[in-house]
Amino acid sequence: MNDGQALGHQPLETLVMRHSVRPGHESGYRQLAEALCRSASASNGCIDSQIDGDSTAPGLWRLSFTFVSAAHARQWQQGRDCQQLLAAVAPLIDGSEGPSGNGSGYQQAHGRAWHAQPFAFLRWPPQTMPLWQRLLLAALLLLLFIALLPLMLIGLTVLMVATLILRKRISSVMRRPFR
């Protein structure tokens, strides 16, 4: 099946899993979450798979998997690889997450998930910064720009005046042969 053709005719399907990991099991969960992402990426029709840890609330994780169609998403969900990894994840998470109560439920969204970005490190400002810090940073950057703009204009003006004044001298030096 041509995935490019399926992409044009069907909406994207994004599966989002939210887990609350039991204290002390974060590293094991992270390994299994990465294995789930590798499994999804290797699956037919997967566009993106992503792991997001919530830095404001340790132990909360969100996994998102975007497929070209609902059929591709279902095929991966029902696959043996996915089922085995979800079974391995189940003991590491709180049972209160997910619609089924076992921590392995999906929230399905048509289209690309709002948080799915190909380069997470490019998010600016970082989500962990409080609003007052972001506003302060923006104000400092604005003040820096306002302070540097006149200096740049003065420097450009000096360069232009010097070039006009020294134009004859520069052109005579450029015409002389090297000795």
FENBEL-V884143 format. One record per residue. RES is the residue in three letters. PHI is phi in whole degrees, -180 to 180 (999 if undefined). D_CENTER is the distance of its C-alpha to the mean C-alpha in Angstrom with 2 decimals. Layout:
RES;PHI;D_CENTER
RES;PHI;D_CENTER
This chain:
MET;999;28.76
ASN;-85;26.87
ASP;-68;23.25
GLY;-63;22.99
GLN;-69;26.03
ALA;-65;24.75
LEU;-64;21.59
GLY;-73;23.96
HIS;-104;26.21
GLN;-126;24.23
PRO;-72;21.31
LEU;-66;18.10
GLU;-122;18.14
THR;-115;15.32
LEU;-103;16.47
VAL;-122;15.08
MET;-115;16.81
ARG;-118;17.20
HIS;-131;19.22
SER;-107;21.10
VAL;-85;21.88
ARG;-65;25.37
PRO;-57;25.83
GLY;90;26.35
HIS;-112;24.57
GLU;-62;20.95
SER;-67;21.12
GLY;-64;22.78
TYR;-65;20.33
ARG;-59;17.35
GLN;-63;19.35
LEU;-70;20.14
ALA;-65;16.63
GLU;-65;15.62
ALA;-65;18.81
LEU;-63;17.94
CYS;-65;14.69
ARG;-64;16.94
SER;-63;19.55
ALA;-66;17.52
SER;-63;16.19
ALA;-78;19.85
SER;-73;21.03
ASN;-66;22.30
GLY;92;20.16
CYS;-81;16.73
ILE;-99;13.95
ASP;-152;10.84
SER;-139;10.82
GLN;-147;8.43
ILE;-115;9.74
ASP;-127;9.09
GLY;-94;12.04
ASP;-90;13.49
SER;-74;14.72
THR;-79;17.22
ALA;-133;18.88
PRO;-57;19.12
GLY;96;19.59
LEU;-97;17.45
TRP;-131;14.79
ARG;-134;12.96
LEU;-113;12.57
SER;-129;11.66
PHE;-133;13.33
THR;-110;13.67
PHE;-120;17.03
VAL;-72;19.08
SER;-157;21.70
ALA;-65;22.96
ALA;-64;25.43
HIS;-65;22.92
ALA;-63;21.09
ARG;-63;24.55
GLN;-61;25.65
TRP;-70;22.89
GLN;-58;23.45
GLN;-87;27.15
GLY;-71;26.98
ARG;-63;28.61
ASP;-61;25.65
CYS;-63;23.45
GLN;-63;26.48
GLN;-66;27.37
LEU;-68;23.99
LEU;-66;23.99
ALA;-66;27.54
ALA;-72;26.59
VAL;-75;23.84
ALA;-50;26.31
PRO;-70;28.39
LEU;-90;25.49
ILE;-117;24.35
ASP;-68;26.17
GLY;-77;28.06
SER;-83;27.41
GLU;-84;23.95
GLY;88;23.82
PRO;-67;26.43
SER;-89;28.75
GLY;83;28.85
ASN;-103;28.02
GLY;82;24.35
SER;-120;23.22
GLY;-83;23.00
TYR;-114;20.53
GLN;-109;19.54
GLN;-100;19.51
ALA;-136;18.04
HIS;-82;19.03
GLY;93;16.43
ARG;-81;12.66
ALA;-66;11.35
TRP;-62;10.28
HIS;-92;7.30
ALA;-79;6.22
GLN;-125;3.67
PRO;-66;4.96
PHE;-125;3.84
ALA;-64;2.23
PHE;-70;5.84
LEU;-87;6.28
ARG;-66;6.16
TRP;-140;9.94
PRO;-72;12.02
PRO;-58;10.67
GLN;-62;11.15
THR;-80;13.96
MET;-76;16.06
PRO;-66;18.96
LEU;-58;19.85
TRP;-64;22.88
GLN;-70;21.06
ARG;-64;18.66
LEU;-66;21.86
LEU;-63;23.73
LEU;-63;21.19
ALA;-63;21.29
ALA;-65;25.10
LEU;-64;25.39
LEU;-66;23.45
LEU;-66;25.67
LEU;-64;28.76
LEU;-62;27.91
PHE;-64;27.59
ILE;-64;30.84
ALA;-74;32.58
LEU;-83;31.63
LEU;-60;32.36
PRO;-63;36.16
LEU;-63;36.24
MET;-66;34.63
LEU;-66;37.14
ILE;-63;40.03
GLY;-62;39.10
LEU;-65;38.89
THR;-64;42.24
VAL;-60;43.91
LEU;-63;42.76
MET;-66;44.13
VAL;-64;47.43
ALA;-62;47.90
THR;-66;47.36
LEU;-66;49.93
ILE;-69;52.44
LEU;-93;52.15
ARG;-57;51.85
LYS;-66;55.45
ARG;-64;55.28
ILE;-65;52.07
SER;-68;53.52
SER;-69;56.79
VAL;-69;55.03
MET;-72;52.98
ARG;-82;56.21
ARG;-69;58.01
PRO;-75;58.07
PHE;-71;56.68
ARG;-114;59.45
